[in-house]
Amino acid sequence: MMFKSIFTKKDVQNFMKRSGDYNPIHWDNAYSSRRMFGSPIVHGSLILTRFIELFFRDMKFKISNLECIFIKPVFLNQTVYYNYENISNNIQVTLINNKKDLLSSFYFTYSELKKNEKASKNLFSKNINLNNSINFNKKKITNLKKIKINFRFSKNNNKNFIFNILNNVSRSIGMELPGLNSLFYKIKINEVKKFYDKPFIKIHSYEKKINLLNLNYYVSNFKISSDVFILPDFRNLNYTDKIKKLIKSTNNYLNDKKILILGGSRGVGFITTQFLSLSRAQVTSTYNYNKSELINFKLSNKVSNLRIKKFDINNNNNLRILLKEINKFDYIFYFVTPKIIKNPNRSFDKDYFNVLQNIYVKKLSEITKKINKNIKFFIPSTVILENKTDDFKEYKKAKINLEKFCHYSKRGNKKIEFYIPRLKYFSTDQNFDFLAKDDSNDLIYLFNHLKSFINAK
């Protein structure tokens, strides 16, 4: 059996009002564009709430246990399908998209309520004086595990107590503990015999290697467990002080050199913008959606030699304007890229590959055809190409085609020099994974590549 559903912007807004979970990852395009999924995603608790509402409709029910794992995000206006089985009031559900990717999986056990029976021992006061939030600091995790943390629990849904649980857990994770820069991964809800009249939270464990926090919630006659990934805060990729130390010992070899950085507002592109601007080059750095980091960097460091420009490579008018002035530059850095998707499925996604191919090869080809002076191109590839697994299959094929294009174009136009290093992993908003890594030498690594490129003859 199956339910088909779509989550709209209005659905998310209504859930935010009910739950109090206003985490910008769910509604703010600019904020979410700099996070790992690239656009707003639907609340995990809303995904569960939607199925429960569709399944029970007007039936009075009690859920005694529920367990869910969120595997992939659900995006706004994305069509999804709840496939489910009901075996003796035990419900098994898998959520998939049009491509049949598994997005989440959950099960629960329920019973129909008898007359005058309630879904919970919902007896505690509506006006318990509790703390709104707690400052989560990974360094203090040992101390936090020793204490009970007050859980602000609002009873704002009269339909069923399970909705109150999902609403409050969502708000607690998204806004309080751990708050922003967290990702809801698992939830387990169990009815217990003991009654907790004052809701509280306890930190059960924290796996430092994968930044996974396990929280236990105790409310009414329920114990709830949630697993939450703690994500890096990529709002500040400003490495000014460290970069100044690195370039201090070098000559000002970039004085007055004109540099164009396409895709300079995010990830390695933004770090490169900082390096070259602080090296006194005349830098034009482009953004597509969000220029806030570039503006903050320019104002805080008073770098008058940095020009910030809006540029969408898929906009023909933007590209036409760029091509008119392309020969003014001495160096061009090509960091333009769509969101990189791992795609562990066996099938090859031709549509996604065509998006990558269009940016990595076709648009680059349009640019190089207009070059009529000596210009050096820095176009990073990736060590992922040396990985033998099927992950990133579309990305790897497109990058290999990019490398082939650059080698071919070099023979056709002697005025162009291509530098195509296969760069290692960098922990940025564009290529984040959950494994904690030591990136203390990343800046030195990138700096050395930039110097090799600039000094190459």
C-alpha beads as a LAMMPS data file, in Angstrom:
LAMMPS data file: protein, C-alpha beads

457 atoms
456 bonds

1 atom types
1 bond types

-500.0 500.0 xlo xhi
-500.0 500.0 ylo yhi
-500.0 500.0 zlo zhi

Masses

1 110.0

Atoms # bond

1 1 1 0.000 0.000 0.000
2 1 1 1.170 3.531 -0.650
3 1 1 0.576 7.213 0.074
4 1 1 1.850 9.871 -2.327
5 1 1 2.769 13.235 -0.849
6 1 1 4.443 16.600 -1.511
7 1 1 5.775 19.002 1.127
8 1 1 5.219 22.638 0.212
9 1 1 6.672 25.816 1.674
10 1 1 3.349 26.387 3.454
11 1 1 3.535 22.900 5.022
12 1 1 6.953 23.727 6.456
13 1 1 5.803 27.136 7.691
14 1 1 2.799 25.589 9.474
15 1 1 5.018 22.972 11.096
16 1 1 7.452 25.651 12.289
17 1 1 4.572 27.500 13.966
18 1 1 3.321 24.309 15.652
19 1 1 6.711 23.030 16.763
20 1 1 8.794 26.180 17.291
21 1 1 11.563 24.679 15.123
22 1 1 12.627 27.677 13.027
23 1 1 16.042 26.305 12.101
24 1 1 16.939 28.172 8.845
25 1 1 18.059 24.918 7.171
26 1 1 14.328 24.340 6.574
27 1 1 13.291 27.693 5.101
28 1 1 16.170 30.093 4.365
29 1 1 17.499 29.688 0.802
30 1 1 20.667 31.729 1.398
31 1 1 21.516 29.897 4.630
32 1 1 20.789 26.407 3.309
33 1 1 22.688 27.075 0.061
34 1 1 25.868 27.088 2.150
35 1 1 25.037 23.833 3.921
36 1 1 25.608 20.256 2.834
37 1 1 22.315 19.797 0.933
38 1 1 22.321 23.110 -0.931
39 1 1 18.639 24.024 -0.431
40 1 1 15.968 23.885 2.314
41 1 1 15.011 20.431 3.567
42 1 1 11.818 19.192 5.237
43 1 1 11.806 18.601 9.016
44 1 1 12.245 14.928 9.922
45 1 1 9.401 15.134 12.429
46 1 1 7.112 16.584 9.748
47 1 1 7.858 13.573 7.517
48 1 1 6.695 11.261 10.328
49 1 1 3.714 13.446 11.221
50 1 1 2.473 13.442 7.612
51 1 1 2.337 9.643 7.415
52 1 1 0.662 9.273 10.808
53 1 1 -2.022 11.774 9.777
54 1 1 -2.578 10.034 6.436
55 1 1 -2.719 6.577 7.989
56 1 1 -4.996 7.211 10.976
57 1 1 -7.094 10.083 9.627
58 1 1 -10.036 10.263 12.117
59 1 1 -9.170 7.124 14.056
60 1 1 -8.329 7.519 17.760
61 1 1 -5.092 5.664 18.379
62 1 1 -2.113 5.158 20.646
63 1 1 1.439 4.522 19.411
64 1 1 3.403 2.523 21.958
65 1 1 6.718 2.461 20.129
66 1 1 8.229 4.029 17.024
67 1 1 11.649 3.902 15.410
68 1 1 12.879 5.874 12.393
69 1 1 16.092 6.489 10.485
70 1 1 16.443 9.472 8.110
71 1 1 18.745 8.394 5.271
72 1 1 18.431 11.165 2.677
73 1 1 16.779 14.586 2.803
74 1 1 13.344 15.451 1.475
75 1 1 13.295 18.784 -0.366
76 1 1 10.462 21.246 -0.784
77 1 1 7.998 20.413 -3.586
78 1 1 9.580 16.983 -4.060
79 1 1 7.150 14.122 -4.702
80 1 1 7.642 11.267 -2.248
81 1 1 5.961 7.908 -1.725
82 1 1 5.219 6.179 1.580
83 1 1 5.173 2.427 0.924
84 1 1 3.822 0.566 3.937
85 1 1 2.679 -2.763 5.306
86 1 1 0.307 -3.342 8.205
87 1 1 0.801 -6.671 9.939
88 1 1 -1.256 -6.999 13.113
89 1 1 -0.995 -3.284 13.915
90 1 1 2.747 -3.274 13.264
91 1 1 3.429 -0.730 10.521
92 1 1 6.580 -0.871 8.401
93 1 1 7.172 2.165 6.140
94 1 1 9.758 3.064 3.522
95 1 1 9.846 6.544 1.991
96 1 1 11.196 6.881 -1.568
97 1 1 11.353 9.545 -4.296
98 1 1 10.654 9.354 -8.035
99 1 1 14.069 7.804 -8.621
100 1 1 13.276 5.142 -5.989
101 1 1 16.030 6.399 -3.684
102 1 1 15.399 5.317 -0.102
103 1 1 14.905 8.503 1.910
104 1 1 13.857 7.130 5.287
105 1 1 12.572 3.980 6.935
106 1 1 10.425 3.636 10.039
107 1 1 8.058 1.349 11.884
108 1 1 5.630 1.669 14.780
109 1 1 3.136 -0.339 16.777
110 1 1 -0.311 1.053 17.513
111 1 1 -3.632 0.199 19.083
112 1 1 -7.063 1.766 18.731
113 1 1 -8.167 3.676 21.782
114 1 1 -11.145 2.501 23.743
115 1 1 -13.792 4.958 24.806
116 1 1 -12.402 7.559 27.243
117 1 1 -8.892 6.033 26.946
118 1 1 -6.013 8.520 26.441
119 1 1 -2.882 8.148 24.309
120 1 1 -0.629 9.045 27.255
121 1 1 -0.587 9.767 30.955
122 1 1 -0.619 13.432 30.060
123 1 1 -0.920 14.719 33.631
124 1 1 1.893 17.210 34.137
125 1 1 1.309 20.923 34.404
126 1 1 0.984 23.054 31.281
127 1 1 3.129 25.767 32.857
128 1 1 6.295 24.053 34.049
129 1 1 9.106 26.589 34.556
130 1 1 11.899 25.178 32.370
131 1 1 14.995 26.515 30.639
132 1 1 14.559 27.362 26.974
133 1 1 17.947 26.148 25.863
134 1 1 21.439 25.104 26.829
135 1 1 24.715 26.068 25.181
136 1 1 26.150 22.872 23.714
137 1 1 29.924 22.698 23.700
138 1 1 31.596 19.488 22.540
139 1 1 34.498 20.120 24.922
140 1 1 32.122 20.037 27.912
141 1 1 30.336 16.853 26.874
142 1 1 31.685 14.874 29.842
143 1 1 30.239 17.364 32.320
144 1 1 26.912 17.582 30.510
145 1 1 26.453 13.806 30.641
146 1 1 26.276 14.025 34.425
147 1 1 23.268 16.327 34.605
148 1 1 19.589 16.424 33.753
149 1 1 18.762 19.143 31.250
150 1 1 15.337 20.708 31.491
151 1 1 13.161 19.874 28.476
152 1 1 10.718 22.636 27.574
153 1 1 7.699 20.595 26.532
154 1 1 4.709 22.370 24.963
155 1 1 1.371 20.598 24.596
156 1 1 0.226 22.384 21.458
157 1 1 -1.508 19.521 19.637
158 1 1 -4.750 18.075 20.949
159 1 1 -5.047 15.329 18.334
160 1 1 -2.592 12.877 19.848
161 1 1 0.323 12.977 22.267
162 1 1 2.687 11.508 19.642
163 1 1 2.446 14.772 17.682
164 1 1 3.489 16.725 20.770
165 1 1 6.513 14.466 21.168
166 1 1 7.580 14.920 17.533
167 1 1 7.030 18.697 17.650
168 1 1 9.020 19.206 20.836
169 1 1 11.905 16.921 19.904
170 1 1 12.204 18.740 16.565
171 1 1 12.350 22.153 18.265
172 1 1 14.767 20.937 20.920
173 1 1 17.205 19.496 18.356
174 1 1 16.901 22.275 15.784
175 1 1 16.904 25.288 18.098
176 1 1 18.319 24.331 21.509
177 1 1 20.329 21.140 22.000
178 1 1 22.442 20.941 19.919
179 1 1 20.665 23.672 17.911
180 1 1 21.854 25.095 14.590
181 1 1 24.347 23.017 12.603
182 1 1 22.744 19.743 13.589
183 1 1 21.203 16.970 11.492
184 1 1 18.399 14.744 12.815
185 1 1 19.410 11.125 12.053
186 1 1 17.385 8.688 14.190
187 1 1 14.546 8.675 16.670
188 1 1 13.158 5.929 18.900
189 1 1 10.021 6.390 21.012
190 1 1 8.988 3.842 23.643
191 1 1 6.134 3.786 26.104
192 1 1 7.398 2.946 29.612
193 1 1 5.817 2.164 32.950
194 1 1 7.504 4.984 34.839
195 1 1 5.884 8.428 34.737
196 1 1 7.992 11.592 34.362
197 1 1 6.016 14.625 35.506
198 1 1 8.903 17.024 34.832
199 1 1 10.301 16.453 31.323
200 1 1 14.087 16.371 31.042
201 1 1 16.927 15.428 28.682
202 1 1 20.087 13.446 29.330
203 1 1 23.068 13.199 27.018
204 1 1 23.686 9.491 26.669
205 1 1 26.777 9.442 24.434
206 1 1 28.874 11.399 21.989
207 1 1 30.913 9.640 19.275
208 1 1 33.649 12.161 18.547
209 1 1 34.993 10.448 15.414
210 1 1 31.722 10.881 13.534
211 1 1 30.295 13.818 15.543
212 1 1 27.223 11.819 16.570
213 1 1 25.291 12.877 19.673
214 1 1 22.762 10.554 21.348
215 1 1 20.117 12.245 23.508
216 1 1 17.468 10.704 25.757
217 1 1 14.218 12.546 26.518
218 1 1 11.921 11.616 29.393
219 1 1 8.369 12.940 29.294
220 1 1 5.057 11.608 30.648
221 1 1 5.149 7.809 30.225
222 1 1 7.556 7.911 27.268
223 1 1 11.288 7.595 26.817
224 1 1 12.604 9.028 23.536
225 1 1 16.079 8.512 22.104
226 1 1 17.498 10.567 19.230
227 1 1 20.751 10.441 17.272
228 1 1 21.933 13.788 15.922
229 1 1 24.962 14.628 13.807
230 1 1 26.825 17.779 14.833
231 1 1 27.791 19.605 11.645
232 1 1 30.676 22.066 11.288
233 1 1 29.714 25.723 11.274
234 1 1 30.718 26.954 7.834
235 1 1 29.414 30.468 8.382
236 1 1 32.970 31.602 9.007
237 1 1 35.557 30.397 6.503
238 1 1 37.581 33.552 7.040
239 1 1 41.198 32.493 7.581
240 1 1 42.694 35.976 7.329
241 1 1 45.198 35.738 10.191
242 1 1 46.509 32.322 9.142
243 1 1 46.775 33.366 5.497
244 1 1 48.669 36.570 6.362
245 1 1 51.257 34.484 8.216
246 1 1 51.689 32.208 5.200
247 1 1 52.101 34.972 2.626
248 1 1 54.288 37.139 4.881
249 1 1 57.433 35.232 3.951
250 1 1 56.777 35.428 0.192
251 1 1 57.505 38.190 -2.259
252 1 1 54.646 40.312 -3.514
253 1 1 54.744 38.458 -6.820
254 1 1 51.048 39.148 -7.484
255 1 1 51.160 42.952 -7.273
256 1 1 48.704 44.355 -9.807
257 1 1 48.143 40.973 -11.498
258 1 1 44.534 40.735 -12.684
259 1 1 42.785 37.618 -11.464
260 1 1 39.296 36.270 -12.114
261 1 1 37.852 33.724 -9.656
262 1 1 34.690 32.083 -10.961
263 1 1 32.838 30.555 -8.011
264 1 1 34.709 32.523 -5.356
265 1 1 32.031 32.731 -2.671
266 1 1 32.123 29.171 -1.368
267 1 1 34.493 26.404 -0.350
268 1 1 37.994 26.375 -1.801
269 1 1 37.012 29.229 -4.124
270 1 1 36.380 31.537 -1.172
271 1 1 39.632 30.522 0.540
272 1 1 41.487 31.200 -2.735
273 1 1 39.820 34.630 -2.921
274 1 1 41.270 35.422 0.509
275 1 1 44.763 34.226 -0.429
276 1 1 44.956 36.227 -3.633
277 1 1 43.279 39.393 -2.330
278 1 1 45.631 39.538 0.646
279 1 1 48.545 38.998 -1.780
280 1 1 47.651 42.377 -3.349
281 1 1 46.434 41.017 -6.668
282 1 1 43.579 42.784 -8.468
283 1 1 40.891 40.171 -7.843
284 1 1 37.404 39.825 -9.307
285 1 1 35.540 37.117 -7.413
286 1 1 32.082 35.945 -8.479
287 1 1 29.086 34.573 -6.594
288 1 1 25.760 33.174 -7.739
289 1 1 23.422 33.087 -4.716
290 1 1 25.186 34.414 -1.636
291 1 1 27.746 37.221 -1.413
292 1 1 27.675 37.756 2.363
293 1 1 30.995 35.989 3.088
294 1 1 32.767 37.919 0.343
295 1 1 31.404 41.257 1.569
296 1 1 32.270 40.497 5.198
297 1 1 35.813 39.547 4.202
298 1 1 36.264 42.674 2.060
299 1 1 34.946 45.087 4.699
300 1 1 36.686 43.525 7.702
301 1 1 40.077 43.466 5.951
302 1 1 39.671 46.680 3.926
303 1 1 40.785 44.986 0.704
304 1 1 40.035 47.610 -1.931
305 1 1 41.656 45.382 -4.576
306 1 1 38.740 42.907 -4.413
307 1 1 35.800 43.346 -6.779
308 1 1 32.687 41.245 -6.074
309 1 1 30.493 40.376 -9.024
310 1 1 27.218 38.485 -9.483
311 1 1 27.634 35.708 -12.065
312 1 1 25.470 32.745 -13.075
313 1 1 27.292 30.615 -15.611
314 1 1 23.983 29.236 -16.917
315 1 1 22.702 32.744 -17.615
316 1 1 23.545 33.543 -21.250
317 1 1 23.515 37.294 -20.658
318 1 1 25.913 36.948 -17.674
319 1 1 28.230 34.800 -19.772
320 1 1 28.113 37.177 -22.737
321 1 1 29.149 40.130 -20.527
322 1 1 31.978 38.097 -18.991
323 1 1 33.346 37.037 -22.376
324 1 1 33.664 40.659 -23.465
325 1 1 36.225 41.314 -20.712
326 1 1 37.776 37.838 -20.379
327 1 1 41.081 38.886 -22.007
328 1 1 41.705 41.560 -19.365
329 1 1 42.827 38.900 -16.880
330 1 1 46.200 37.242 -16.356
331 1 1 44.897 34.286 -14.333
332 1 1 41.506 32.578 -14.213
333 1 1 40.412 30.242 -11.411
334 1 1 37.492 28.003 -12.356
335 1 1 35.696 26.768 -9.203
336 1 1 32.158 26.799 -10.625
337 1 1 30.309 23.637 -9.655
338 1 1 26.832 22.387 -8.816
339 1 1 26.215 20.460 -5.595
340 1 1 28.328 17.274 -5.513
341 1 1 26.135 14.215 -4.935
342 1 1 27.544 10.893 -3.778
343 1 1 24.802 8.719 -5.392
344 1 1 25.631 5.236 -4.011
345 1 1 22.893 3.696 -6.211
346 1 1 23.931 1.369 -8.996
347 1 1 22.110 3.287 -11.729
348 1 1 23.884 6.148 -13.498
349 1 1 21.979 9.443 -13.248
350 1 1 22.216 10.880 -16.784
351 1 1 20.355 14.083 -15.903
352 1 1 22.755 14.901 -13.063
353 1 1 25.759 13.992 -15.243
354 1 1 24.542 16.384 -17.963
355 1 1 24.335 19.204 -15.382
356 1 1 27.957 18.542 -14.388
357 1 1 29.136 18.131 -17.983
358 1 1 27.496 21.406 -18.994
359 1 1 29.415 23.391 -16.354
360 1 1 32.730 21.518 -16.363
361 1 1 33.155 21.197 -20.131
362 1 1 30.608 23.033 -22.292
363 1 1 30.651 26.382 -20.480
364 1 1 34.406 26.229 -20.012
365 1 1 34.740 25.596 -23.745
366 1 1 32.744 28.754 -24.502
367 1 1 35.133 30.738 -22.312
368 1 1 38.382 29.331 -23.740
369 1 1 37.259 29.961 -27.327
370 1 1 37.349 33.711 -26.613
371 1 1 40.925 33.721 -25.281
372 1 1 43.358 35.613 -27.535
373 1 1 46.215 36.388 -25.087
374 1 1 48.400 34.402 -22.709
375 1 1 46.220 33.330 -19.751
376 1 1 46.726 30.685 -17.090
377 1 1 43.746 28.633 -15.904
378 1 1 43.602 26.993 -12.472
379 1 1 40.935 24.251 -12.685
380 1 1 40.951 21.875 -9.703
381 1 1 40.158 18.221 -10.178
382 1 1 39.921 15.744 -7.303
383 1 1 41.605 12.686 -5.787
384 1 1 38.143 11.103 -5.770
385 1 1 38.944 10.055 -9.355
386 1 1 41.430 7.589 -7.906
387 1 1 38.722 5.981 -5.776
388 1 1 37.622 2.615 -7.222
389 1 1 34.131 2.593 -5.666
390 1 1 30.889 3.452 -7.488
391 1 1 30.320 6.533 -5.343
392 1 1 30.277 9.872 -7.186
393 1 1 30.101 8.028 -10.522
394 1 1 28.574 10.973 -12.431
395 1 1 30.934 13.470 -10.810
396 1 1 33.999 11.346 -11.587
397 1 1 33.063 10.861 -15.232
398 1 1 32.432 14.595 -15.684
399 1 1 35.758 15.486 -14.012
400 1 1 37.634 12.993 -16.203
401 1 1 36.036 14.614 -19.253
402 1 1 37.141 17.996 -17.887
403 1 1 40.744 16.815 -17.624
404 1 1 40.622 15.429 -21.175
405 1 1 39.155 18.700 -22.460
406 1 1 41.946 20.748 -20.864
407 1 1 44.682 18.536 -22.327
408 1 1 43.047 18.709 -25.771
409 1 1 42.481 22.486 -25.618
410 1 1 46.114 23.093 -24.635
411 1 1 47.201 21.620 -27.958
412 1 1 44.671 23.723 -29.887
413 1 1 45.403 27.088 -28.260
414 1 1 49.027 27.683 -27.285
415 1 1 48.116 30.897 -25.453
416 1 1 46.284 28.973 -22.714
417 1 1 48.048 27.174 -19.854
418 1 1 46.005 24.762 -17.728
419 1 1 46.884 23.722 -14.191
420 1 1 44.589 20.830 -13.181
421 1 1 45.695 19.477 -9.786
422 1 1 43.808 16.600 -8.223
423 1 1 43.221 18.235 -4.866
424 1 1 42.702 16.253 -1.676
425 1 1 39.712 16.496 0.648
426 1 1 38.937 19.921 2.116
427 1 1 36.411 20.305 4.919
428 1 1 34.128 23.010 3.511
429 1 1 30.411 23.565 3.008
430 1 1 30.691 21.947 -0.430
431 1 1 32.314 18.605 0.356
432 1 1 31.560 17.893 3.999
433 1 1 31.235 14.351 5.332
434 1 1 30.618 13.177 8.884
435 1 1 34.100 11.881 9.675
436 1 1 36.076 14.283 11.816
437 1 1 39.326 15.145 10.052
438 1 1 42.497 17.002 10.905
439 1 1 42.531 19.895 8.399
440 1 1 45.219 21.958 10.131
441 1 1 47.528 21.668 7.118
442 1 1 44.859 22.334 4.471
443 1 1 45.771 26.003 4.091
444 1 1 49.460 25.203 3.606
445 1 1 48.530 22.504 1.091
446 1 1 46.362 24.885 -0.942
447 1 1 48.892 27.729 -0.624
448 1 1 51.615 25.529 -2.112
449 1 1 49.378 24.623 -5.056
450 1 1 48.567 28.284 -5.678
451 1 1 52.260 29.216 -5.595
452 1 1 53.134 26.377 -7.995
453 1 1 50.428 27.569 -10.370
454 1 1 51.398 31.262 -10.243
455 1 1 55.133 30.545 -10.613
456 1 1 54.782 27.907 -13.352
457 1 1 56.398 28.892 -16.640

Bonds

1 1 1 2
2 1 2 3
3 1 3 4
4 1 4 5
5 1 5 6
6 1 6 7
7 1 7 8
8 1 8 9
9 1 9 10
10 1 10 11
11 1 11 12
12 1 12 13
13 1 13 14
14 1 14 15
15 1 15 16
16 1 16 17
17 1 17 18
18 1 18 19
19 1 19 20
20 1 20 21
21 1 21 22
22 1 22 23
23 1 23 24
24 1 24 25
25 1 25 26
26 1 26 27
27 1 27 28
28 1 28 29
29 1 29 30
30 1 30 31
31 1 31 32
32 1 32 33
33 1 33 34
34 1 34 35
35 1 35 36
36 1 36 37
37 1 37 38
38 1 38 39
39 1 39 40
40 1 40 41
41 1 41 42
42 1 42 43
43 1 43 44
44 1 44 45
45 1 45 46
46 1 46 47
47 1 47 48
48 1 48 49
49 1 49 50
50 1 50 51
51 1 51 52
52 1 52 53
53 1 53 54
54 1 54 55
55 1 55 56
56 1 56 57
57 1 57 58
58 1 58 59
59 1 59 60
60 1 60 61
61 1 61 62
62 1 62 63
63 1 63 64
64 1 64 65
65 1 65 66
66 1 66 67
67 1 67 68
68 1 68 69
69 1 69 70
70 1 70 71
71 1 71 72
72 1 72 73
73 1 73 74
74 1 74 75
75 1 75 76
76 1 76 77
77 1 77 78
78 1 78 79
79 1 79 80
80 1 80 81
81 1 81 82
82 1 82 83
83 1 83 84
84 1 84 85
85 1 85 86
86 1 86 87
87 1 87 88
88 1 88 89
89 1 89 90
90 1 90 91
91 1 91 92
92 1 92 93
93 1 93 94
94 1 94 95
95 1 95 96
96 1 96 97
97 1 97 98
98 1 98 99
99 1 99 100
100 1 100 101
101 1 101 102
102 1 102 103
103 1 103 104
104 1 104 105
105 1 105 106
106 1 106 107
107 1 107 108
108 1 108 109
109 1 109 110
110 1 110 111
111 1 111 112
112 1 112 113
113 1 113 114
114 1 114 115
115 1 115 116
116 1 116 117
117 1 117 118
118 1 118 119
119 1 119 120
120 1 120 121
121 1 121 122
122 1 122 123
123 1 123 124
124 1 124 125
125 1 125 126
126 1 126 127
127 1 127 128
128 1 128 129
129 1 129 130
130 1 130 131
131 1 131 132
132 1 132 133
133 1 133 134
134 1 134 135
135 1 135 136
136 1 136 137
137 1 137 138
138 1 138 139
139 1 139 140
140 1 140 141
141 1 141 142
142 1 142 143
143 1 143 144
144 1 144 145
145 1 145 146
146 1 146 147
147 1 147 148
148 1 148 149
149 1 149 150
150 1 150 151
151 1 151 152
152 1 152 153
153 1 153 154
154 1 154 155
155 1 155 156
156 1 156 157
157 1 157 158
158 1 158 159
159 1 159 160
160 1 160 161
161 1 161 162
162 1 162 163
163 1 163 164
164 1 164 165
165 1 165 166
166 1 166 167
167 1 167 168
168 1 168 169
169 1 169 170
170 1 170 171
171 1 171 172
172 1 172 173
173 1 173 174
174 1 174 175
175 1 175 176
176 1 176 177
177 1 177 178
178 1 178 179
179 1 179 180
180 1 180 181
181 1 181 182
182 1 182 183
183 1 183 184
184 1 184 185
185 1 185 186
186 1 186 187
187 1 187 188
188 1 188 189
189 1 189 190
190 1 190 191
191 1 191 192
192 1 192 193
193 1 193 194
194 1 194 195
195 1 195 196
196 1 196 197
197 1 197 198
198 1 198 199
199 1 199 200
200 1 200 201
201 1 201 202
202 1 202 203
203 1 203 204
204 1 204 205
205 1 205 206
206 1 206 207
207 1 207 208
208 1 208 209
209 1 209 210
210 1 210 211
211 1 211 212
212 1 212 213
213 1 213 214
214 1 214 215
215 1 215 216
216 1 216 217
217 1 217 218
218 1 218 219
219 1 219 220
220 1 220 221
221 1 221 222
222 1 222 223
223 1 223 224
224 1 224 225
225 1 225 226
226 1 226 227
227 1 227 228
228 1 228 229
229 1 229 230
230 1 230 231
231 1 231 232
232 1 232 233
233 1 233 234
234 1 234 235
235 1 235 236
236 1 236 237
237 1 237 238
238 1 238 239
239 1 239 240
240 1 240 241
241 1 241 242
242 1 242 243
243 1 243 244
244 1 244 245
245 1 245 246
246 1 246 247
247 1 247 248
248 1 248 249
249 1 249 250
250 1 250 251
251 1 251 252
252 1 252 253
253 1 253 254
254 1 254 255
255 1 255 256
256 1 256 257
257 1 257 258
258 1 258 259
259 1 259 260
260 1 260 261
261 1 261 262
262 1 262 263
263 1 263 264
264 1 264 265
265 1 265 266
266 1 266 267
267 1 267 268
268 1 268 269
269 1 269 270
270 1 270 271
271 1 271 272
272 1 272 273
273 1 273 274
274 1 274 275
275 1 275 276
276 1 276 277
277 1 277 278
278 1 278 279
279 1 279 280
280 1 280 281
281 1 281 282
282 1 282 283
283 1 283 284
284 1 284 285
285 1 285 286
286 1 286 287
287 1 287 288
288 1 288 289
289 1 289 290
290 1 290 291
291 1 291 292
292 1 292 293
293 1 293 294
294 1 294 295
295 1 295 296
296 1 296 297
297 1 297 298
298 1 298 299
299 1 299 300
300 1 300 301
301 1 301 302
302 1 302 303
303 1 303 304
304 1 304 305
305 1 305 306
306 1 306 307
307 1 307 308
308 1 308 309
309 1 309 310
310 1 310 311
311 1 311 312
312 1 312 313
313 1 313 314
314 1 314 315
315 1 315 316
316 1 316 317
317 1 317 318
318 1 318 319
319 1 319 320
320 1 320 321
321 1 321 322
322 1 322 323
323 1 323 324
324 1 324 325
325 1 325 326
326 1 326 327
327 1 327 328
328 1 328 329
329 1 329 330
330 1 330 331
331 1 331 332
332 1 332 333
333 1 333 334
334 1 334 335
335 1 335 336
336 1 336 337
337 1 337 338
338 1 338 339
339 1 339 340
340 1 340 341
341 1 341 342
342 1 342 343
343 1 343 344
344 1 344 345
345 1 345 346
346 1 346 347
347 1 347 348
348 1 348 349
349 1 349 350
350 1 350 351
351 1 351 352
352 1 352 353
353 1 353 354
354 1 354 355
355 1 355 356
356 1 356 357
357 1 357 358
358 1 358 359
359 1 359 360
360 1 360 361
361 1 361 362
362 1 362 363
363 1 363 364
364 1 364 365
365 1 365 366
366 1 366 367
367 1 367 368
368 1 368 369
369 1 369 370
370 1 370 371
371 1 371 372
372 1 372 373
373 1 373 374
374 1 374 375
375 1 375 376
376 1 376 377
377 1 377 378
378 1 378 379
379 1 379 380
380 1 380 381
381 1 381 382
382 1 382 383
383 1 383 384
384 1 384 385
385 1 385 386
386 1 386 387
387 1 387 388
388 1 388 389
389 1 389 390
390 1 390 391
391 1 391 392
392 1 392 393
393 1 393 394
394 1 394 395
395 1 395 396
396 1 396 397
397 1 397 398
398 1 398 399
399 1 399 400
400 1 400 401
401 1 401 402
402 1 402 403
403 1 403 404
404 1 404 405
405 1 405 406
406 1 406 407
407 1 407 408
408 1 408 409
409 1 409 410
410 1 410 411
411 1 411 412
412 1 412 413
413 1 413 414
414 1 414 415
415 1 415 416
416 1 416 417
417 1 417 418
418 1 418 419
419 1 419 420
420 1 420 421
421 1 421 422
422 1 422 423
423 1 423 424
424 1 424 425
425 1 425 426
426 1 426 427
427 1 427 428
428 1 428 429
429 1 429 430
430 1 430 431
431 1 431 432
432 1 432 433
433 1 433 434
434 1 434 435
435 1 435 436
436 1 436 437
437 1 437 438
438 1 438 439
439 1 439 440
440 1 440 441
441 1 441 442
442 1 442 443
443 1 443 444
444 1 444 445
445 1 445 446
446 1 446 447
447 1 447 448
448 1 448 449
449 1 449 450
450 1 450 451
451 1 451 452
452 1 452 453
453 1 453 454
454 1 454 455
455 1 455 456
456 1 456 457
